[in-house]
Each structure stands twice: as structure tokens, then as C-alpha cells.
Amino acid sequence: MIDLDTDIHGSPYEYDRYVPLLFMGMGVKNSTSNAVAYTVDVAPTLAKLANIPVFNHVDGKCLF
């Protein structure tokens, strides 16, 4: 049997490494970017939207 599972972490294939990221709601401006974003960037971004202070020792950065 052939395993057709294509959603594996650490995949070497380009199509598995690029995933769209979308934020919607109040305070989110309409824009598009092809900049690289990492999973650690999600928390600081959501914190900014919720007006929660983020300290300097956080690994990620706000995406806008």
C-alpha cells in the first residue's frame, strides 16, 4: 500500500513549507505580505490585537 500522507512535519517539499496565515477582525488592516512568518510570531501579533503588553524576551515579533 502506498502512503499518500502529505502533511508531515519537517517535510522537505516546498508545498509543505509555505502555509497561508490570515488575521481577521477589529484592528486588522487590509493588507497582503509575502514576508516570512514563523509560529512564534503568532502570539505577539495576537497580543497586540488584544492590547496585551509583550515583553522584550519573547522570541517572536508582531507581524504588523
N, CA, C and O of each residue as an XYZ file, in Angstrom:
256
protein
N       0.838     -1.175      0.000
C       0.000      0.000      0.000
C       0.891      1.249      0.000
O       1.888      1.306      0.720
N       0.533      2.227     -0.796
C       1.285      3.478     -0.890
C       0.714      4.475      0.117
O      -0.499      4.675      0.188
N       1.600      5.097      0.893
C       1.190      6.109      1.864
C       1.159      7.466      1.173
O       2.199      7.974      0.755
N      -0.018      8.051      1.052
C      -0.179      9.346      0.382
C      -0.316     10.495      1.380
O      -0.837     11.552      1.023
N       0.134     10.315      2.609
C       0.058     11.349      3.633
C       1.058     12.453      3.303
O       2.268     12.232      3.347
N       0.550     13.649      2.969
C       1.439     14.744      2.555
C       1.560     15.849      3.594
O       2.209     16.860      3.323
N       0.968     15.700      4.762
C       1.013     16.771      5.767
C       1.875     16.369      6.964
O       1.399     16.318      8.098
N       3.118     16.092      6.699
C       4.057     15.623      7.713
C       4.953     16.774      8.142
O       5.439     17.523      7.296
N       5.182     16.929      9.457
C       6.103     17.957      9.945
C       7.516     17.656      9.460
O       7.949     16.504      9.443
N       8.218     18.693      9.073
C       9.591     18.528      8.631
C       9.723     18.019      7.209
O      10.776     17.505      6.832
N       8.690     18.153      6.428
C       8.723     17.687      5.053
C       9.741     18.493      4.249
O       9.838     19.707      4.428
N      10.489     17.852      3.381
C      11.469     18.565      2.559
C      10.857     19.248      1.332
O      11.564     19.925      0.586
N       9.560     19.077      1.119
C       8.934     19.591     -0.084
C       8.435     21.020      0.093
O       7.882     21.364      1.138
N       8.631     21.849     -0.925
C       8.247     23.261     -0.889
C       6.764     23.441     -0.564
O       6.415     24.331      0.212
N       5.895     22.628     -1.133
C       4.465     22.818     -0.940
C       4.034     22.570      0.503
O       2.944     22.993      0.887
N       4.833     21.915      1.296
C       4.518     21.692      2.708
C       5.098     22.766      3.622
O       4.725     22.842      4.793
N       5.987     23.580      3.117
C       6.660     24.575      3.957
C       6.002     25.937      3.939
O       6.286     26.758      4.811
N       5.151     26.203      3.001
C       4.518     27.511      2.878
C       3.024     27.380      3.112
O       2.313     26.740      2.338
N       2.558     27.996      4.194
C       1.165     27.900      4.595
C       0.606     29.311      4.736
O       1.239     30.152      5.374
N      -0.554     29.593      4.162
C      -1.136     30.924      4.303
C      -1.473     31.215      5.769
O      -1.877     30.321      6.513
N      -1.303     32.460      6.165
C      -1.620     32.902      7.513
C      -2.531     34.112      7.376
O      -2.207     35.060      6.661
N      -3.660     34.081      8.055
C      -4.667     35.115      7.886
C      -5.156     35.580      9.248
O      -5.479     34.762     10.109
N      -5.211     36.906      9.445
C      -5.780     37.503     10.645
C      -6.965     38.349     10.209
O      -6.872     39.119      9.253
N      -8.083     38.200     10.917
C      -9.281     38.977     10.609
C      -9.858     39.534     11.906
O      -9.749     38.912     12.963
N     -10.466     40.696     11.816
C     -11.147     41.267     12.971
C     -10.841     42.737     13.147
O     -10.121     43.346     12.355
N     -11.415     43.297     14.221
C     -11.186     44.711     14.516
C      -9.704     44.948     14.782
O      -9.054     44.167     15.476
N      -9.191     46.010     14.234
C      -7.791     46.357     14.441
C      -6.846     45.757     13.414
O      -5.652     46.059     13.419
N      -7.362     44.916     12.538
C      -6.517     44.310     11.500
C      -6.753     45.074     10.207
O      -7.863     45.094      9.677
N      -5.701     45.698      9.709
C      -5.807     46.456      8.468
C      -5.762     45.513      7.277
O      -5.135     44.455      7.331
N      -6.423     45.901      6.218
C      -6.439     45.126      4.986
C      -5.083     45.257      4.294
O      -4.733     46.338      3.820
N      -4.332     44.186      4.234
C      -3.037     44.211      3.553
C      -2.617     42.792      3.195
O      -3.198     41.813      3.664
N      -1.612     42.710      2.366
C      -1.055     41.433      1.946
C       0.459     41.519      2.043
O       1.050     42.566      1.777
N       1.078     40.421      2.422
C       2.530     40.399      2.535
C       3.052     39.021      2.162
O       2.414     38.007      2.444
N       4.195     38.994      1.539
C       4.880     37.731      1.238
C       6.059     37.513      2.178
O       6.907     36.653      1.936
N       6.107     38.297      3.254
C       7.197     38.177      4.220
C       7.126     36.828      4.939
O       6.051     36.249      5.103
N       8.271     36.352      5.352
C       8.336     35.095      6.090
C       7.814     35.316      7.500
O       8.189     36.285      8.159
N       6.956     34.428      7.962
C       6.428     34.477      9.325
C       6.663     33.110      9.962
O       6.654     32.082      9.285
N       6.872     33.123     11.265
C       7.120     31.889     12.000
C       6.019     31.678     13.029
O       5.305     32.622     13.369
N       5.871     30.471     13.522
C       4.832     30.180     14.505
C       5.001     31.025     15.764
O       4.008     31.363     16.406
N       6.229     31.373     16.131
C       6.460     32.197     17.327
C       5.975     33.635     17.131
O       5.876     34.382     18.104
N       5.672     34.035     15.901
C       5.182     35.383     15.622
C       3.682     35.521     15.873
O       3.177     36.641     15.960
N       2.970     34.419     15.990
C       1.519     34.474     16.160
C       1.148     35.075     17.521
O       0.282     35.947     17.583
N       1.774     34.633     18.599
C       1.423     35.126     19.946
C       1.637     36.636     20.093
O       0.733     37.316     20.578
N       2.793     37.195     19.698
C       2.945     38.652     19.814
C       1.945     39.421     18.941
O       1.519     40.516     19.309
N       1.577     38.868     17.816
C       0.607     39.515     16.938
C      -0.770     39.533     17.583
O      -1.440     40.566     17.584
N      -1.198     38.402     18.132
C      -2.493     38.348     18.813
C      -2.493     39.211     20.074
O      -3.509     39.819     20.411
N      -1.369     39.264     20.764
C      -1.264     40.111     21.958
C      -1.463     41.575     21.598
O      -2.154     42.301     22.313
N      -0.870     42.014     20.504
C      -1.041     43.409     20.079
C      -2.502     43.697     19.758
O      -3.023     44.751     20.123
N      -3.161     42.772     19.081
C      -4.572     42.962     18.745
C      -5.449     43.039     19.993
O      -6.473     43.722     19.997
N      -5.044     42.338     21.051
C      -5.804     42.323     22.306
C      -5.310     43.370     23.299
O      -5.767     43.404     24.442
N      -4.381     44.222     22.873
C      -3.791     45.256     23.741
C      -3.148     44.672     24.993
O      -3.265     45.234     26.082
N      -2.479     43.559     24.832
C      -1.746     42.917     25.918
C      -0.268     43.226     25.723
O       0.271     42.980     24.644
N       0.398     43.760     26.742
C       1.824     44.087     26.580
C       2.680     42.838     26.379
O       2.448     41.799     26.999
N       3.660     42.963     25.510
C       4.603     41.868     25.240
C       5.986     42.339     25.662
O       6.420     43.429     25.288
N       6.659     41.531     26.427
C       7.975     41.893     26.922
C       9.054     41.582     25.890
O       8.817     40.816     24.957
N      10.214     42.160     26.047
C      11.305     42.030     25.084
C      11.846     40.621     24.943
O      12.451     40.305     23.919
N      11.652     39.764     25.933
C      12.242     38.428     25.873
C      11.400     37.415     25.083
O      11.725     36.228     25.065
N      10.332     37.871     24.437
C       9.511     36.988     23.604
C      10.273     36.690     22.319
O      10.873     37.590     21.730
N      10.253     35.448     21.886
C      11.002     35.060     20.680
C      10.438     35.649     19.397
O      11.202     36.052     18.520
N       9.128     35.707     19.270
C       8.516     36.159     18.018
C       8.415     37.673     17.947
O       8.797     38.394     18.868
N       7.882     38.128     16.807
C       7.672     39.560     16.592
C       6.266     39.764     16.030
O       5.702     38.876     15.390
N       5.722     40.930     16.278
C       4.411     41.259     15.750
C       4.484     41.346     14.236
O       5.439     41.904     13.697
N       3.516     40.819     13.559
C       3.553     40.767     12.096
C       3.044     42.042     11.422
O       3.079     42.147     10.196
N       2.573     43.008     12.210
C       2.178     44.288     11.620
C       2.428     45.426     12.562
O       2.152     46.578     12.226
